[in-house]
C-alpha cells in the first residue's frame, strides 16, 4: 500500500469559493442531515464519539468522548469547506475512528484535483488501506465498508478491466457494498456505487459473462440508481452517476438521457465543496 507520505505529498487547493460551506459552530449539526443524506454518516456528537471509542477498543485514540467529538467535527468542517488536506490529516491522526472523513477527503480530492494517474492510484490504494483498518476496528459502522468499496472502486477504474478482475477487486467491492446496505439500507451513495458496479461490468465484459460470473444485471443497475435518486434527489453525484450508468449500459440509445442527467447534476445547488466539484464536473461533460 502507498505510504502516508506519498498519499499526502501534494494537495491542490479547492478551486471554487468555499465561503458558503464553512458551517461554523452549531451550523454543522443543523446542516448535517442534508450534508450526509448520501452517506448516512452519524453526526459525531459526544454520544456517538463515546460509542466509537468503546467499539474501537485498543484501536481508539487516547481521547475522551468530548475531545473526540470536537476533533471529528473539525475534520468534517474542513472536508465540507474544501480543506481536504486538513480533513485528511485530522482524520488520519484519529486512526480507525477518523478513517471515514480521512478516506472521503483523500478520495474526493484525488478524483477531482489530482491530475497524475499514478498519483491517483497511490492515493486510492492508501485510502483502501485506511478503510481496511476501519473495518477491523469498527465492523458495525456502515461507512467502514462503504469507504473501502469507494476506494477500491476508484482504484479499479484506473486499471485495465482485465487487471482489475484478475485482482479480484470486483468481488471485494460488491461484498463491501452489500455489507454497507445491510447495515444502512438507505445509504444512497452505496446504491449509486452498486448501480455503477453492475453497469461497468456489463459494459466491459458483456451481459452474459458479467451476469454469470459477477451477478451483474442491467435491471439491478437501474433499480439501484433509481433508489439513490429517490433518496437524494438534490445530490449532484446521484444525477452524475445516473448519466454514467446510462452510457455504460447503452451509449447509443441513452445519449440524450445521459446528457439530461448531467444537466440536472450541474444545476443542483451544492451544499459543500464535494458537491461543488461534482456539479462542476457534470457541467464540464455537456459543455
MIDOFI-673874 format. One record per residue: x, y, z of N, C-alpha, C, CB in turn; chain; residue in one letter. Coordinates in steps of 0.001 Angstrom, whole numbers, plus 500000, padded with zeros to 6 digits. Glycine has a CB too. Layout:
N
ATOM      n.u      n.v      n.w     ca.u     ca.v     ca.w      c.u      c.v      c.w     cb.u     cb.v     cb.w   chaine   residu
ATOM        X        Y        Z        X        Y        Z        X        Y        Z        X        Y        Z        A        A
...
REM end
This chain:
287
ATOM      n.u      n.v      n.w     ca.u     ca.v     ca.w      c.u      c.v      c.w     cb.u     cb.v     cb.w   chaine   residu
ATOM   500830   498801   500000   500000   500000   500000   500868   501254   500000   499060   500003   501213        A        X
ATOM   500310   502339   499482   501071   503587   499430   501303   504109   500839   500336   504646   498576        A        X
ATOM   502404   504789   501031   502707   505341   502343   501927   506617   502561   504205   505600   502493        A        X
ATOM   501807   507009   503840   501111   508263   504152   501832   509439   503499   501016   508474   505687        A        X
ATOM   503172   509351   503444   503940   510427   502833   503563   510604   501373   505434   510154   502961        A        X
ATOM   503462   509488   500646   503074   509569   499244   501653   510095   499098   503199   508203   498577        A        X
ATOM   500774   509593   499962   499372   509964   499847   499149   511447   500111   498539   509143   500803        A        X
ATOM   499998   512055   500900   499797   513458   501263   500858   514365   500642   499809   513613   502779        A        X
ATOM   501465   513897   499538   502624   514612   499003   502287   515968   498391   503297   513767   497974        A        X
ATOM   501119   516092   497729   500789   517350   497064   499280   517513   497024   501385   517400   495634        A        X
ATOM   498824   518647   497501   497385   518865   497592   497005   520177   496898   496931   518881   499070        A        X
ATOM   496429   520070   495714   495928   521256   495025   494761   521832   495811   495500   520921   493569        A        X
ATOM   494661   523156   495826   493612   523826   496591   492250   523667   495928   493941   525304   496755        A        X
ATOM   491206   523690   496720   489834   523705   496218   489664   524946   495341   488791   523694   497397        A        X
ATOM   489233   524781   494093   489288   525889   493132   488075   526816   493094   489482   525337   491793        A        X
ATOM   487126   526633   493999   485915   527454   493983   485764   528239   495291   484677   526571   493748        A        X
ATOM   484820   529143   495302   484541   529918   496516   483911   529002   497563   483602   531129   496206        A        X
ATOM   484535   528904   498734   484056   527994   499772   483379   528715   500935   485202   527171   500293        A        X
ATOM   483136   530004   500800   482576   530773   501925   481237   530229   502411   482408   532223   501523        A        X
ATOM   480453   529685   501498   479120   529192   501869   479178   527842   502573   478242   529082   500634        A        X
ATOM   480379   527243   502620   480496   525878   503142   481268   525816   504462   481177   524991   502113        A        X
ATOM   481278   526899   505215   482086   526946   506433   481473   526135   507582   482268   528388   506868        A        X
ATOM   480166   526256   507802   479446   525510   508844   480107   525625   510215   479346   524047   508456        A        X
ATOM   480318   526856   510627   480927   527111   511940   479932   526812   513055   481416   528575   512041        A        X
ATOM   480468   526424   514200   479640   526211   515386   478488   525249   515164   479101   527513   515859        A        X
ATOM   477302   525650   515631   476124   524789   515543   475604   524610   514123   475034   525345   516399        A        X
ATOM   476108   525389   513183   475645   525280   511801   475938   523901   511218   476298   526357   510940        A        X
ATOM   477021   523276   511670   477362   521952   511146   476285   520936   511519   478735   521493   511679        A        X
ATOM   475893   520912   512784   474876   519951   513226   473549   520203   512529   474691   520024   514748        A        X
ATOM   473205   521468   512351   471935   521807   511704   471913   521345   510247   471688   523319   511779        A        X
ATOM   473041   521491   509568   473102   521135   508146   473403   519649   507924   474159   521979   507448        A        X
ATOM   473814   518964   508972   474309   517583   508852   473360   516631   508113   474575   517033   510223        A        X
ATOM   472057   516610   508431   471174   515664   507735   471198   515814   506213   469759   515838   508227        A        X
ATOM   471289   517037   505730   471362   517245   504287   472765   516973   503754   470939   518668   503937        A        X
ATOM   473781   517386   504498   475160   517166   504059   475474   515678   503934   476138   517824   505032        A        X
ATOM   474870   514875   504797   475192   513449   504824   473998   512570   504465   475708   513064   506190        A        X
ATOM   473069   513130   503708   471947   512326   503222   472450   511182   502345   470952   513204   502435        A        X
ATOM   473551   511409   501666   474066   510396   500742   474822   509268   501399   474945   511034   499754        A        X
ATOM   475546   509553   502502   476387   508505   503087   475967   508069   504494   477802   508979   503128        A        X
ATOM   474891   508656   505019   474345   508236   506322   475380   508278   507448   473783   506831   506214        A        X
ATOM   476369   509145   507333   477370   509289   508397   476696   509862   509647   478554   510209   507936        A        X
ATOM   476816   509189   510796   476215   509726   512017   476909   511029   512438   476293   508684   513157        A        X
ATOM   476138   511961   512995   476761   513196   513477   477671   512863   514655   475682   514249   513891        A        X
ATOM   478917   513335   514612   479874   512975   515666   479737   513815   516930   481273   513105   515143        A        X
ATOM   478613   513649   517608   478450   514314   518895   479124   513469   519981   476938   514539   519220        A        X
ATOM   479034   513902   521212   479720   513189   522292   479212   511752   522442   479541   513942   523610        A        X
ATOM   477908   511554   522279   477337   510209   522404   477908   509270   521349   475809   510262   522285        A        X
ATOM   477959   509730   520105   478495   508865   519048   479994   508667   519222   478197   509458   517659        A        X
ATOM   480684   509694   519666   482124   509572   519912   482400   508524   520984   482718   510929   520330        A        X
ATOM   481588   508512   522031   481745   507520   523091   481510   506111   522553   480779   507813   524248        A        X
ATOM   480517   505992   521677   480251   504694   521039   481452   504232   520211   478996   504780   520145        A        X
ATOM   482040   505142   519446   483194   504792   518625   484384   504367   519481   483584   505967   517739        A        X
ATOM   484615   505090   520557   485732   504766   521451   485568   503365   522041   485836   505809   522582        A        X
ATOM   484355   503065   522466   484099   501752   523054   484222   500652   522013   482713   501715   523692        A        X
ATOM   483665   500891   520828   483672   499872   519777   485082   499609   519243   482758   500297   518634        A        X
ATOM   485881   500668   519124   487224   500518   518549   488203   499878   519521   487757   501868   518113        A        X
ATOM   487935   499976   520812   488795   499325   521802   490237   499800   521728   488750   497828   521621        A        X
ATOM   491150   498869   521552   492573   499197   521522   492948   500071   520322   493392   497922   521501        A        X
ATOM   492111   500084   519288   492392   500908   518106   491924   502351   518270   491734   500302   516886        A        X
ATOM   491277   502648   519398   490758   504001   519633   491872   504951   520044   489669   503978   520710        A        X
ATOM   491749   506229   519688   492733   507224   520127   492606   507489   521629   492558   508541   519339        A        X
ATOM   493666   508002   522213   493668   508279   523652   493011   509629   523919   495111   508258   524217        A        X
ATOM   491718   509689   523704   490934   510904   523916   489661   510538   524651   490610   511614   522570        A        X
ATOM   489076   511527   525349   487755   511271   525905   486707   511593   524838   487516   512113   527201        A        X
ATOM   485464   511285   525125   484407   511417   524127   484221   512862   523667   483104   510887   524685        A        X
ATOM   484304   513811   524605   484135   515226   524231   485227   515675   523274   484140   516119   525481        A        X
ATOM   486472   515295   523571   487597   515700   522728   487511   515047   521347   488928   515336   523403        A        X
ATOM   487097   513778   521314   486964   513094   520026   485851   513724   519195   486686   511593   520237        A        X
ATOM   484739   514040   519840   483640   514679   519118   484096   515994   518496   482448   514921   520056        A        X
ATOM   484797   516810   519276   485300   518083   518758   486251   517866   517584   486008   518867   519868        A        X
ATOM   487151   516874   517719   488140   516614   516663   487467   516144   515382   489161   515569   517128        A        X
ATOM   486478   515261   515508   485775   514767   514323   484956   515878   513657   484860   513593   514700        A        X
ATOM   484320   516707   514475   483540   517806   513897   484450   518777   513139   482764   518556   515003        A        X
ATOM   485609   519060   513683   486549   519949   512991   487048   519328   511689   487738   520277   513902        A        X
ATOM   487299   518030   511711   487747   517343   510499   486671   517407   509416   488104   515874   510811        A        X
ATOM   485412   517193   509817   484330   517259   508836   484089   518687   508357   483047   516688   509429        A        X
ATOM   484262   519676   509240   484154   521074   508783   485192   521351   507690   484347   522062   509976        A        X
ATOM   486396   520861   507915   487456   521051   506930   487084   520380   505611   488791   520495   507456        A        X
ATOM   486544   519176   505677   486135   518478   504457   485074   519262   503704   485612   517083   504790        A        X
ATOM   484026   519647   504396   482907   520315   503723   483321   521657   503121   481756   520524   504702        A        X
ATOM   484308   522314   503717   484739   523618   503203   485850   523510   502150   485217   524485   504352        A        X
ATOM   486213   522288   501797   487214   522104   500740   488647   522088   501211   487068   523164   499741        A        X
ATOM   488863   522073   502519   490221   521944   503060   490544   520453   503211   490359   522693   504442        A        X
ATOM   490707   519805   502066   490783   518346   502058   492019   517808   502766   490762   517845   500643        A        X
ATOM   493143   518479   502631   494352   518002   503314   494192   518094   504831   495584   518815   502860        A        X
ATOM   493615   519194   505299   493370   519341   506731   492452   518241   507235   492768   520713   507036        A        X
ATOM   491401   517952   506470   490459   516904   506847   491139   515542   506863   489267   516888   505891        A        X
ATOM   491959   515283   505844   492667   514006   505766   493638   513851   506928   493417   513888   504434        A        X
ATOM   494420   514884   507185   495396   514814   508274   494703   514614   509623   496253   516089   508306        A        X
ATOM   493622   515356   509846   492906   515264   511119   492270   513896   511292   491838   516351   511211        A        X
ATOM   491665   513382   510229   491049   512066   510305   492084   510973   510498   490239   511794   509059        A        X
ATOM   493179   511056   509770   494240   510049   509876   494826   510008   511278   495347   510330   508858        A        X
ATOM   494952   511178   511906   495530   511251   513251   494672   510529   514285   495713   512704   513663        A        X
ATOM   493394   510313   513965   492475   509652   514895   492394   508146   514650   491087   510267   514780        A        X
ATOM   493163   507645   513696   493169   506214   513425   491856   505743   512830   493460   505446   514689        A        X
ATOM   491430   504554   513242   490240   503941   512655   488988   504790   512845   490017   502573   513253        A        X
ATOM   488871   505497   513979   487657   506284   514222   487618   507545   513361   487563   506663   515702        A        X
ATOM   488725   507906   512747   488746   509057   511844   488857   508659   510390   489882   509965   512197        A        X
ATOM   488804   507355   510131   489017   506870   508763   487930   507329   507791   489085   505358   508761        A        X
ATOM   486693   507446   508280   485608   507821   507374   485881   509177   506722   484271   507857   508127        A        X
ATOM   486208   510181   507530   486490   511503   506969   487819   511515   506227   486499   512560   508074        A        X
ATOM   488811   510775   506710   490114   510745   506047   490015   510144   504653   491116   509956   506882        A        X
ATOM   489311   509021   504539   489168   508353   503237   488353   509208   502277   488504   506973   503406        A        X
ATOM   487284   509814   502782   486456   510638   501902   487233   511845   501402   485186   511094   502628        A        X
ATOM   488005   512476   502278   488798   513637   501866   489867   513241   500851   489452   514298   503086        A        X
ATOM   490558   512155   501122   491612   511693   500220   491033   511286   498874   492376   510519   500841        A        X
ATOM   489912   510581   498905   489314   510085   497673   488703   511165   496809   488279   509082   497994        A        X
ATOM   487970   512081   497409   487343   513149   496618   488412   514071   496034   486348   513964   497487        A        X
ATOM   489424   514386   496836   490497   515237   496319   491205   514550   495161   491505   515581   497432        A        X
ATOM   491493   513258   495295   492178   512532   494220   491324   512488   492954   492521   511104   494673        A        X
ATOM   490024   512296   493136   489126   512198   491988   489137   513461   491133   487716   511916   492459        A        X
ATOM   489107   514610   491776   488922   515856   491038   490142   516764   490964   487819   516605   491642        A        X
ATOM   491072   516643   491897   492127   517647   491988   493540   517083   491868   492002   518373   493278        A        X
ATOM   493661   515803   491563   494968   515199   491271   494987   514823   489798   495246   513941   492183        A        X
ATOM   495938   515375   489061   495980   515149   487625   496768   513920   487214   496553   516334   486958        A        X
ATOM   497770   513553   487986   498642   512448   487623   497970   511108   487938   499988   512564   488360        A        X
ATOM   497866   510231   486935   497150   508968   487112   497827   508045   488116   497022   508260   485785        A        X
ATOM   499149   508004   488097   499858   507149   489056   499648   507639   490482   501358   507105   488732        A        X
ATOM   499642   508957   490667   499419   509520   491999   497998   509234   492473   499683   511036   491997        A        X
ATOM   497023   509301   491549   495646   508950   491908   495598   507530   492461   494705   509084   490683        A        X
ATOM   496235   506599   491744   496208   505201   492175   496837   505031   493554   496934   504320   491161        A        X
ATOM   497934   505727   493807   498588   505648   495120   497634   506099   496226   499870   506511   495142        A        X
ATOM   496909   507173   495930   496016   507719   496956   494805   506824   497187   495555   509116   496561        A        X
ATOM   494242   506281   496118   493132   505354   496293   493584   504102   497042   492534   504972   494933        A        X
ATOM   494791   503659   496756   495330   502485   497425   495498   502760   498917   496674   502072   496797        A        X
ATOM   496014   503935   499224   496182   504309   500636   494827   504452   501318   496979   505625   500761        A        X
ATOM   493871   505031   500608   492519   505170   501160   491930   503798   501476   491603   505932   500174        A        X
ATOM   492161   502839   500583   491650   501481   500810   492275   500862   502054   491922   500591   499588        A        X
ATOM   493561   501127   502280   494219   500560   503459   493672   501183   504746   495742   500769   503374        A        X
ATOM   493355   502469   504716   492736   503120   505882   491362   502513   506167   492606   504648   505651        A        X
ATOM   490613   502268   505101   489279   501692   505264   489356   500255   505775   488514   501738   503938        A        X
ATOM   490361   499513   505333   490538   498137   505819   490746   498134   507340   491743   497456   505106        A        X
ATOM   491550   499069   507815   491786   499173   509260   490499   499532   509991   492874   500223   509558        A        X
ATOM   489686   500378   509369   488416   500762   509983   487459   499577   510055   487772   501910   509201        A        X
ATOM   487469   498746   509022   486602   497559   509025   486975   496629   510178   486704   496806   507675        A        X
ATOM   488263   496468   510415   488717   495603   511511   488316   496168   512871   490239   495423   511452        A        X
ATOM   488447   497484   513020   488160   498114   514314   486681   498412   514515   488948   499393   514448        A        X
ATOM   485991   498777   513427   484593   499210   513519   483743   498506   512454   484490   500749   513358        A        X
ATOM   483599   497185   512555   482881   496439   511523   481390   496723   511459   483080   494993   511739        A        X
ATOM   480840   497305   512512   479409   497593   512525   479062   498987   512015   478879   497431   513911        A        X
ATOM   480082   499754   511637   479854   501074   511040   479723   500918   509524   481016   502064   511398        A        X
ATOM   478592   501321   508977   478350   501139   507548   479443   501766   506689   477009   501729   507172        A        X
ATOM   479924   502938   507114   480898   503631   506284   482308   503052   506349   480943   505057   506674        A        X
ATOM   482586   502188   507314   483854   501452   507252   483887   500647   505956   484028   500512   508498        A        X
ATOM   482765   500017   505641   482663   499173   504448   482480   500011   503184   481500   498189   504594        A        X
ATOM   481657   501056   503290   481425   501877   502096   482702   502573   501634   480339   502917   502372        A        X
ATOM   483475   503127   502573   484714   503815   502172   485679   502828   501517   485389   504492   503398        A        X
ATOM   485673   501576   501970   486521   500560   501348   486077   500315   499905   486478   499243   502160        A        X
ATOM   484772   500174   499720   484244   499974   498369   484555   501174   497474   482727   499732   498418        A        X
ATOM   484377   502376   498014   484646   503595   497252   486103   503649   496795   484312   504833   498092        A        X
ATOM   487027   503408   497730   488451   503488   497401   488854   502411   496399   489296   503361   498668        A        X
ATOM   488391   501186   496624   488720   500098   495695   488088   500330   494329   488256   498752   496262        A        X
ATOM   486867   500854   494317   486206   501126   493046   486942   502170   492235   484788   501575   493282        A        X
ATOM   487343   503244   492879   488116   504285   492185   489460   503731   491715   488337   505507   493110        A        X
ATOM   490080   502924   492564   491365   502312   492205   491203   501432   490964   491924   501475   493389        A        X
ATOM   490169   500627   490942   489979   499707   489817   489698   500446   488520   488842   498744   490112        A        X
ATOM   489067   501622   488617   488773   502402   487412   490039   502937   486754   487846   503559   487752        A        X
ATOM   491145   502962   487519   492426   503401   486965   493246   502271   486376   493225   504086   488021        A        X
ATOM   492717   501054   486447   493416   499890   485899   492699   499392   484644   493508   498757   486955        A        X
ATOM   493334   498482   483926   492625   497802   482844   491597   496879   483475   493609   497006   481914        A        X
ATOM   490493   496622   482780   489454   495759   483330   490006   494362   483587   488246   495692   482381        A        X
ATOM   490898   493894   482714   491489   492570   482889   492269   492490   484191   492399   492231   481711        A        X
ATOM   493084   493494   484456   493885   493506   485682   492998   493618   486912   494890   494661   485654        A        X
ATOM   492004   494489   486838   491116   494683   487983   490362   493402   488321   490127   495813   487702        A        X
ATOM   489876   492707   487302   489145   491469   487541   490070   490372   488049   488444   491015   486267        A        X
ATOM   491291   490310   487500   492258   489297   487922   492637   489486   489394   493519   489355   487036        A        X
ATOM   492653   490745   489839   492987   491042   491233   491816   490773   492193   493426   492495   491356        A        X
ATOM   490665   490457   491626   489505   490166   492465   488850   491384   493082   489900   489245   493542        A        X
ATOM   489096   492551   492502   488570   493783   493101   487046   493843   493008   489181   495009   492415        A        X
ATOM   486490   493356   491896   485033   493436   491720   484303   492735   492858   484620   492820   490376        A        X
ATOM   484777   491548   493222   484131   490807   494297   484234   491521   495634   484734   489432   494410        A        X
ATOM   485384   492158   495878   485583   492886   497135   484667   494110   497200   487061   493316   497283        A        X
ATOM   484532   494813   496077   483659   495984   496022   482210   495573   496264   483794   496702   494662        A        X
ATOM   481794   494519   495574   480409   494047   495725   480127   493644   497170   480138   492855   494782        A        X
ATOM   481040   492900   497769   480860   492455   499145   480766   493634   500109   482003   491539   499554        A        X
ATOM   481641   494625   499921   481638   495798   500791   480353   496595   500644   482836   496686   500488        A        X
ATOM   479856   496718   499422   478616   497466   499201   477410   496710   499750   478423   497748   497708        A        X
ATOM   477397   495394   499589   476297   494598   500151   476268   494734   501673   476439   493106   499747        A        X
ATOM   477446   494730   502296   477520   494886   503751   477058   496274   504165   478950   494634   504251        A        X
ATOM   477461   497287   503403   477024   498656   503683   475512   498751   503716   477583   499620   502642        A        X
ATOM   474869   498195   502691   473416   498313   502602   472701   497424   503619   472954   497962   501199        A        X
ATOM   473339   496356   504054   472759   495546   505126   472728   496342   506432   473560   494233   505312        A        X
ATOM   473760   497162   506641   473854   497983   507852   473072   499292   507717   475316   498286   508166        A        X
ATOM   473001   499812   506508   472334   501108   506271   471572   501043   504942   473381   502290   506255        A        X
ATOM   470352   500503   504943   469596   500298   503700   469328   501570   502891   468293   499655   504024        A        X
ATOM   469366   502732   503552   469092   503989   502853   470368   504744   502494   468201   504873   503705        A        X
ATOM   471479   504021   502410   472773   504614   502050   472776   504884   500539   473973   503666   502460        A        X
ATOM   472426   506106   500167   472250   506445   498755   473529   506265   497939   471769   507871   498629        A        X
ATOM   474667   506639   498524   475920   506519   497775   476283   505059   497526   477055   507216   498524        A        X
ATOM   475911   504165   498430   476142   502740   498198   475227   502229   497085   475913   501934   499495        A        X
ATOM   473990   502693   497060   473101   502327   495950   473680   502830   494624   471674   502910   496174        A        X
ATOM   474165   504053   494625   474780   504606   493410   475968   503768   492980   475219   506060   493637        A        X
ATOM   476826   503422   493925   478019   502641   493597   477664   501250   493087   478922   502526   494816        A        X
ATOM   476612   500650   493636   476195   499335   493137   475647   499434   491721   475139   498720   494063        A        X
ATOM   474949   500522   491427   474470   500731   490060   475646   500800   489090   473626   502021   489971        A        X
ATOM   476672   501553   489474   477866   501674   488633   478574   500324   488513   478830   502734   489210        A        X
ATOM   478634   499573   489606   479253   498247   489600   478616   497365   488519   479118   497578   490991        A        X
ATOM   477295   497244   488558   476594   496406   487574   476835   496923   486152   475074   496371   487877        A        X
ATOM   476710   498227   485968   476829   498800   484628   478249   498671   484073   476415   500266   484651        A        X
ATOM   479250   498884   484900   480635   498803   484415   481004   497385   483991   481601   499286   485497        A        X
ATOM   480595   496401   484755   480911   495023   484404   480222   494630   483103   480499   494073   485534        A        X
ATOM   478946   494979   482955   478224   494683   481714   478891   495379   480535   476748   495117   481825        A        X
ATOM   479293   496637   480743   479940   497395   479672   481261   496778   479241   480168   498821   480113        A        X
ATOM   482024   496268   480215   483381   495789   479915   483427   494348   479420   484240   495912   481138        A        X
ATOM   482599   493473   479987   482720   492056   479601   481422   491454   479060   483179   491246   480787        A        X
ATOM   480387   492261   478952   479146   491781   478358   478144   491297   479392   479440   490676   477392        A        X
ATOM   476878   491337   479002   475804   490995   479925   475826   489523   480309   474467   491344   479316        A        X
ATOM   476130   488640   479360   476071   487210   479654   477162   486784   480635   476191   486407   478366        A        X
ATOM   478406   487089   480292   479524   486701   481161   479466   487488   482471   480885   486938   480446        A        X
ATOM   479141   488761   482377   479035   489583   483573   477969   489071   484523   478740   491010   483195        A        X
ATOM   476863   488599   483947   475789   488071   484771   476140   486743   485398   474544   487929   483959        A        X
ATOM   476730   485858   484612   477070   484527   485106   478197   484572   486138   477466   483625   483946        A        X
ATOM   479199   485412   485892   480397   485420   486738   480270   486344   487933   481596   485822   485926        A        X
ATOM   479668   487512   487724   479637   488523   488787   478229   488921   489225   480368   489746   488331        A        X
ATOM   477231   488293   488636   475861   488640   489010   475441   490020   488551   475704   488548   490486        A        X
ATOM   476114   490536   487533   475817   491886   487046   474562   491875   486172   477017   492454   486252        A        X
ATOM   473656   492793   486456   472404   492870   485701   472050   494325   485418   471256   492176   486471        A        X
ATOM   471600   494577   484203   471173   495931   483856   469984   496354   484717   470808   496018   482361        A        X
ATOM   469102   495413   485015   467927   495734   485834   468337   496153   487244   466973   494529   485900        A        X
ATOM   469409   495533   487768   469896   495907   489097   470514   497299   489080   470920   494883   489602        A        X
ATOM   471254   497602   488004   471832   498944   487872   470724   499987   487870   472682   499057   486581        A        X
ATOM   469684   499721   487115   468552   500648   487040   467857   500795   488393   467547   500172   485987        A        X
ATOM   467661   499665   489076   466989   499675   490373   467777   500499   491400   466799   498237   490882        A        X
ATOM   469086   500282   491466   469890   500958   492482   470044   502454   492199   471261   500310   492573        A        X
ATOM   470198   502832   490935   470358   504263   490663   469032   504994   490903   470849   504492   489205        A        X
ATOM   467924   504334   490630   466623   504958   490905   466417   505130   492410   465474   504112   490303        A        X
ATOM   466881   504166   493202   466772   504274   494655   467631   505423   495166   467186   502952   495332        A        X
ATOM   468835   505570   494602   469712   506667   495003   469073   508019   494687   471074   506547   494302        A        X
ATOM   468469   508133   493511   467820   509385   493119   466597   509676   493996   467406   509328   491640        A        X
ATOM   465906   508621   494400   464752   508789   495289   465194   509278   496666   463978   507465   495421        A        X
ATOM   466303   508717   497156   466802   509076   498482   467450   510457   498510   467796   508041   498953        A        X
ATOM   468144   510809   497414   468879   512083   497370   468627   512803   496045   470397   511842   497567        A        X
ATOM   467408   513296   495848   467068   513933   494563   467817   515231   494291   465599   514209   494516        A        X
ATOM   468380   515850   495328   469108   517109   495142   470620   516910   495104   468753   518079   496251        A        X
ATOM   471068   515661   495056   472502   515365   495082   473109   515338   493690   472747   514040   495766        A        X
ATOM   474130   516160   493437   474764   516141   492116   475323   514772   491739   475871   517162   492069        A        X
ATOM   475927   514045   492694   476584   512791   492341   475581   511737   491906   477399   512276   493514        A        X
ATOM   474377   511748   492475   473372   510768   492062   472996   510971   490600   472121   510868   492953        A        X
ATOM   472792   512224   490187   472448   512513   488793   473653   512289   487874   471939   513960   488656        A        X
ATOM   474837   512660   488347   476053   512463   487560   476272   510980   487260   477270   513040   488300        A        X
ATOM   476178   510155   488289   476378   508724   488079   475210   508091   487322   476569   508022   489417        A        X
ATOM   474030   508677   487426   472908   508208   486610   473264   508330   485124   471615   509015   486932        A        X
ATOM   473821   509484   484773   474253   509658   483387   475324   508657   482991   474769   511063   483175        A        X
ATOM   476279   508425   483889   477339   507463   483593   476787   506055   483411   478380   507469   484704        A        X
ATOM   475857   505668   484280   475245   504335   484181   474513   504170   482857   474276   504097   485349        A        X
ATOM   473768   505192   482462   473034   505126   481191   473979   504909   480016   472221   506406   480974        A        X
ATOM   475105   505615   480009   476068   505475   478914   476768   504120   478941   477104   506591   478980        A        X
ATOM   477069   503633   480132   477717   502322   480241   476807   501214   479727   478114   502041   481693        A        X
ATOM   475519   501324   479975   474591   500263   479578   474262   500303   478089   473314   500368   480382        A        X
ATOM   474130   501494   477518   473799   501598   476090   474037   503038   475639   472310   501164   475816        A        X
ATOM   475271   503327   475252   475645   504707   474927   474821   505263   473776   477122   504784   474582        A        X
ATOM   474630   504482   472717   473927   504977   471539   472477   505326   471863   473977   503941   470421        A        X
ATOM   471830   504464   472604   470412   504662   472899   470179   505704   473990   469785   503349   473312        A        X
ATOM   471123   505824   474907   470896   506652   476095   471634   507990   476098   471293   505888   477302        A        X
ATOM   472176   508388   474978   472991   509605   474940   472209   510836   475403   473522   509834   473530        A        X
ATOM   470987   511012   474911   470198   512189   475289   469792   512142   476761   468949   512296   474407        A        X
ATOM   469409   510963   477231   469008   510821   478634   470193   511079   479561   468427   509414   478891        A        X
ATOM   471377   510632   479158   472573   510871   479964   472888   512359   480028   473771   510097   479394        A        X
ATOM   472769   513034   478896   473017   514479   478866   472039   515211   479785   472900   515020   477422        A        X
ATOM   470792   514742   479813   469792   515331   480697   470155   515115   482164   468414   514740   480406        A        X
ATOM   470681   513924   482467   471098   513633   483848   472274   514512   484253   471475   512144   484001        A        X
ATOM   473230   514692   483333   474376   515567   483618   473915   517008   483820   475411   515496   482474        A        X
ATOM   472927   517416   483027   472407   518777   483154   471760   518978   484530   471386   519073   482030        A        X
ATOM   471016   517963   484991   470394   518039   486315   471463   518121   487401   469478   516820   486557        A        X
ATOM   472512   517323   487249   473606   517344   488233   474250   518719   488296   474668   516285   487890        A        X
ATOM   474475   519300   487125   475129   520596   487057   474298   521724   487629   475472   520908   485651        A        X
ATOM   472984   521531   487662   472093   522576   488171   471790   522426   489663   470799   522566   487392        A        X
ATOM   472208   521323   490258   471990   521142   491691   472759   522212   492468   472426   519720   492140        A        X
ATOM   472151   522705   493544   472826   523688   494381   473733   522963   495366   471800   524584   495130        A        X
ATOM   475052   523149   495247   475974   522420   496125   475831   522840   497579   477407   522632   495672        A        X
ATOM   475916   521850   498470   475878   522124   499900   477274   522176   500510   475047   521072   500607        A        X
ATOM   478250   521651   499774   479629   521680   500273   480596   521604   499106   479887   520518   501265        A        X
ATOM   481887   521537   499429   482927   521541   498397   482836   520318   497497   484304   521605   499037        A        X
ATOM   482564   519159   498073   482443   517947   497261   481332   518101   496227   482170   516722   498155        A        X
ATOM   480186   518567   496664   479074   518717   495726   479365   519782   494671   477796   519070   496480        A        X
ATOM   480124   520807   495042   480528   521819   494061   481402   521192   492979   481281   522978   494751        A        X
ATOM   482303   520303   493382   483169   519609   492422   482362   518643   491562   484289   518853   493156        A        X
ATOM   481416   517926   492170   480555   517014   491414   479769   517782   490351   479587   516269   492363        A        X
ATOM   479162   518890   490748   478340   519670   489839   479165   520285   488718   477610   520756   490599        A        X
ATOM   480352   520786   489067   481229   521383   488048   481682   520325   487038   482463   522045   488714        A        X
ATOM   481973   519132   487526   482375   518049   486627   481223   517699   485665   482804   516794   487445        A        X
ATOM   480005   517638   486192   478862   517326   485349   478658   518386   484258   477605   517201   486202        A        X
ATOM   478822   519651   484643   478684   520713   483636   479746   520584   482550   478779   522097   484298        A        X
ATOM   480937   520170   482958   482018   520002   482003   481751   518901   480989   483290   519716   482728        A        X
ATOM   480939   517938   481354   480641   516813   480444   479688   517195   479323   480049   515657   481224        A        X
ATOM   478948   518292   479485   477972   518672   478458   478316   520002   477788   476585   518755   479070        A        X
ATOM   479452   520584   478158   479835   521854   477527   480435   521607   476154   480836   522623   478410        A        X
REM end
